[in-house]
Amino acid sequence: MAKTHVKKGDMVYVLNGKDGGKKGKVLSVDLSEGKVLVEGVNIVTKHVKPKPNKGFNEGGLIHQEAPIYVDKVMLICKNCGKPTKVGKKITDDGSKARVCKKCGEVIDIIGESKE
């Protein structure tokens, strides 16, 4: 299991590939594969057969997001609005925080829920 610089709910910038330059929200993070699912990025076409018992009454083509490697995305800072590297910092009260390397502001506290 690997650590990653992005979490579910973060806004990210895609660095390269067919969707390079796009921005989107992280829908899920798969640490074992090292991949993230980003809203509106890496759209693939999936062929689906009709399965009435599973909720697919009609078959056809479905367009959905596919995972991309976490190395291909960069976090967008909430304060300065630019794609940035993420640093770690211990705050005055002893908790760990993610920090924007461009503006130096605290992005969020590690271990705190986003909800």
Secondary structure in CASP SS format (residue, H / E / C, confidence):
PFRMAT SS
TARGET T0000
AUTHOR 0000-0000-0000
METHOD secondary structure of the structure
MODEL  1
M C 1.00
A C 1.00
K C 1.00
T C 1.00
H C 1.00
V C 1.00
K C 1.00
K C 1.00
G C 1.00
D C 1.00
M E 1.00
V E 1.00
Y E 1.00
V E 1.00
L C 1.00
N C 1.00
G C 1.00
K C 1.00
D C 1.00
G C 1.00
G C 1.00
K C 1.00
K E 1.00
G E 1.00
K E 1.00
V E 1.00
L E 1.00
S E 1.00
V E 1.00
D E 1.00
L C 1.00
S C 1.00
E C 1.00
G C 1.00
K E 1.00
V E 1.00
L E 1.00
V E 1.00
E C 1.00
G C 1.00
V C 1.00
N C 1.00
I E 1.00
V E 1.00
T E 1.00
K E 1.00
H E 1.00
V E 1.00
K C 1.00
P C 1.00
K E 1.00
P H 1.00
N H 1.00
K H 1.00
G C 1.00
F E 1.00
N C 1.00
E C 1.00
G C 1.00
G E 1.00
L E 1.00
I E 1.00
H E 1.00
Q E 1.00
E E 1.00
A C 1.00
P C 1.00
I E 1.00
Y E 1.00
V H 1.00
D H 1.00
K H 1.00
V E 1.00
M E 1.00
L E 1.00
I E 1.00
C C 1.00
K C 1.00
N C 1.00
C C 1.00
G C 1.00
K C 1.00
P E 1.00
T E 1.00
K C 1.00
V E 1.00
G E 1.00
K E 1.00
K E 1.00
I E 1.00
T C 1.00
D C 1.00
D C 1.00
G C 1.00
S C 1.00
K E 1.00
A E 1.00
R E 1.00
V E 1.00
C E 1.00
K C 1.00
K C 1.00
C C 1.00
G C 1.00
E C 1.00
V E 1.00
I E 1.00
D E 1.00
I E 1.00
I C 1.00
G C 1.00
E C 1.00
S C 1.00
K C 1.00
E C 1.00
END
